Amino acid sequence: MEEDPHNQTHRKCCELPDADTVPLMMRNVHRYLADFIPERPPVLREMEEYAQDRDFPIVGPLVGRFIYQLAVAIKARKILELGSGFGYSAFWFSLAMKGKGHIVMTDFDKQNKRRAYDYFKRAGLQSHFDFKVGDALKTVRKHDGPFDVILNDIDKNKYPQTIDIAADRLRKGGLFITDNMIWSGKVCEKNPDETTRAIVEFTKKLYDDSRFYTSIMPIRDGIGLAVRT
Ligand SMILES: C[S@@+](CC[C@H](N)C(=O)[O-])C[C@H]1O[C@@H](n2cnc3c(N)ncnc32)[C@H](O)[C@@H]1O
């Protein structure tokens, strides 16, 4: 039977990393879910293609829709991103806030800032984007919040350091969302590497932390969802 070309287009931009550590069932479930994702605005699609062509790790449309839902559900108006890349996840947040709201974005790379602003302008997004170039762990010192949502997507070995940052800056009922909690299945390995160990340590700390109520959604590469209690 011939494959639906529409689904093939979706798959191209939604594939999991081509690593041996990604179990076949996880890959198949991911493909199954990705096939249902409705069309996105053209600028978002362009960002997905840019990421695909350069192997740039964005959250992708499955998680993009999920963070959109979460932001709508809690009526988010103030969001902090730790690791914004070129603005793909912030784009979803802005859509969720109907182009309003305030998003503090952080990234090491000033080219990412330039690119993000260019996409936002072309899409006509009206949110207030405040993109700070530099180490997110330092940038946040000047941003006390309170925030409704904090998205955590920086270098994984820094994850354990983000818990206090989020706890201090989220309002009660605010959401601490963390990408790559499954890390291509490497978190299940017997002898994980240093980066993977940092993710496992972060996961344990977050579950044990009474300031949060935590779950992990096994979509794409695993999304941590912690409610500030
Ligand atoms: C996975 S990408 C972010 C993707 C983005 N959240 C999205 O889905 O569109 C991670 C980004 O975080 C940046 N980054 C990693 N560690 C960082 C840090 N400590 N401070 C600032 N930026 C960091 C990298 O430069 C990279 O652009």
The ligand as an ORCA input file, in Angstrom:
! r2SCAN-3c Opt
* xyz 0 1
  C      17.594     22.395     22.319
  S      17.960     24.006     21.831
  C      16.553     24.963     22.263
  C      15.415     24.763     21.350
  C      14.190     25.580     21.700
  N      13.743     25.394     23.072
  C      13.075     25.183     20.750
  O      12.491     24.108     20.939
  O      12.845     25.932     19.819
  C      19.058     24.466     23.090
  C      19.570     25.885     22.947
  O      20.027     26.284     24.228
  C      21.227     26.986     24.110
  N      21.904     26.777     25.391
  C      22.364     25.630     25.917
  N      22.841     25.833     27.159
  C      22.654     27.158     27.421
  C      22.925     27.999     28.524
  N      23.499     27.517     29.648
  N      22.600     29.291     28.417
  C      22.028     29.797     27.305
  N      21.743     29.048     26.222
  C      22.056     27.748     26.285
  C      21.931     26.452     22.887
  O      22.712     27.477     22.304
  C      20.746     26.044     22.005
  O      20.429     27.040     21.074
*
